[in-house]
Amino acid sequence: MTLKDVIQEGTLALSSLYPEREAREMVYLALEKILGTTRHTHILEPYYKVSDEDLVTVRDVFKQMASAKPLQYVLNEAWFYGRKFNVSPDVLIPRPETELLCRTVLDCLSAMDMQDMQLPARKYTNLQDPCGGIPIPDGRTIRILDLCTGSGCIAWTLALELPGSAVVAVDISDGALKVADSQDFSEEISSTDACRPQFLKADVLAEPLTSLGQFDVIVSNPPYVMEWEKEFMRGNVLDYEPHLALFVPDDDPLLFYRAVARWALLMLRPGGYGIVEINEALAFDTEEVFLDLGFKNVRTIKDLHDRDRFVEFFK
């Protein structure tokens, strides 16, 4: 069978679930992973043949995709902040919106007033003991805490974008921690002196692990989808992504934000910075959680679609 025919077959198999353009893009991505082709191969090489052996594999992937299983879970990979991450049904698929959380942290550290937070400029030189973190004027290092880390995409991104920083990430799920720790950026680490994040099992809803010490930055993308919102969710999310990482009770939708605020109250150092991803319907209420505990400059940040997406705060 020619590659063109395979593309048509795959697009047709997905047509009941996705618009034609989206279905075709998904087919291109699947074939790129399985066959090593590009989206233009069938045009540049009109007689490109797909072997019978590869066709069996391709059709199995199409079958999984046609069941609404997300392509990222079928291929066990997802892209985030320009890097390829391992994923499995134990973790949420990294979203483009969450990339903005990482960008906001990096911009904040770059622009922060030196006397306020005592952080260095974005370009770091003459690092000492880089895996202990980036040295700052009083001899400490930039320490970042990621709560509810999931795939580790936030923890890894900040660790790699801030070579020498010390990132600690926690999650309650053994499966999620296994995925987070499985990410392999060894080549980038060796070329930049970045350090692997440290992944720990912990329940964010339990007592904060104050033994970990103080942090300059605390980030979190916790569960925030209310149970009643399930009826509006697509099957590829509702049926496959981990409910543990998605949903909160309708009668207590802010429980994770109160927990994050408790951790930050005890573990974010004076002048430190925090940011959480939020349910857009609860922006004001989420701000109130942090304001009530005395955090400063609490504000909501919108995403690229002009939706309330993050709340940031300072101690």
C-alpha positions, 0 to 999 in steps of 0.5 A: 500500500502506498503512503498516500493510501495509508494517510487516507485510511488513517484520516478516514478512521479518525473522521468521526472524532476529529475535523479532517484537518486535525485528523490528518495532522494526527496521522502525519505525526503517527507516521512520522514516529512509526515510519520516519516519514514527513508530512510531504513524503507522499508528495515528494515520493508518490510511490513510497510503499509501506511494508506489510509489517509496518502496515500492521503496526500503523493500523494498530495505532490507527485503531487505538486513535479511533477509540479516542485514545490520545495520540500522546499516549499511543506514542508515549511521548508529548512535546513541551517547551521544545522538548520531547517528554515521556508520557503514560496514562499515569500523567496528564498530557502536558498542555501548551498553556502550561508552557506559559507558566514556565515562561512566566517564572523565567521572565520573573526571575530575569526581571526581579529587582536584585534587592527584593529577591537577590537573584542573579541575571539570566546568564549565569557564569562561574557557577560553583557546585552547580547541582546545589543550585545557582549561587546568589549574593549571600551564598545561597542558590536558586531553589525551586519546588514543584508541587503535583509534578505529574510528568515532571514537565515543569520541573524539568523545563525550569531545571534545564532553562536555569542551569545550576538551579536546584529543583525539587518536585513532589507527587503522590502518584508512584506512576507519575513519579516513575514517568517524571524520573524517566525523562532523559535529557542527559545530553542537554545536562552534560552540555549546560551543567543543568541538574536533574530535578529531585523527585519525591513522593509526598501528599500535597494535602498533608503536612508540608515537608519543611525538612526540605528547607526554604525555596525561592520559587514554588510552582504548581499545576494541581487538580482543579477541574470540578466534578460537574465539569465532566459532562463538558469534557471530550472523551479523549480526556475524560476516558484516558487521562488520570482523574487523580490529577484532574478533578476536585470535589464540587463542594471544595474546589480550592482544596489544593490551592489552600494546600499550596498556600500552606506549603508556600507560607512555611517553605517560600522564603521572604521575597520568594515567588509563587505561581499556580495554574488555575480553573478560570472560573475560580480566579478571584476565589484562588486569589483570595486563598493567597491574600488571606494568608498574607501573600503580596502582589497577588494577581491573575494572569491570562493565557494566550486565549485571554482566559484566566489561567494563573495566579501569581504571588509573592511572600 
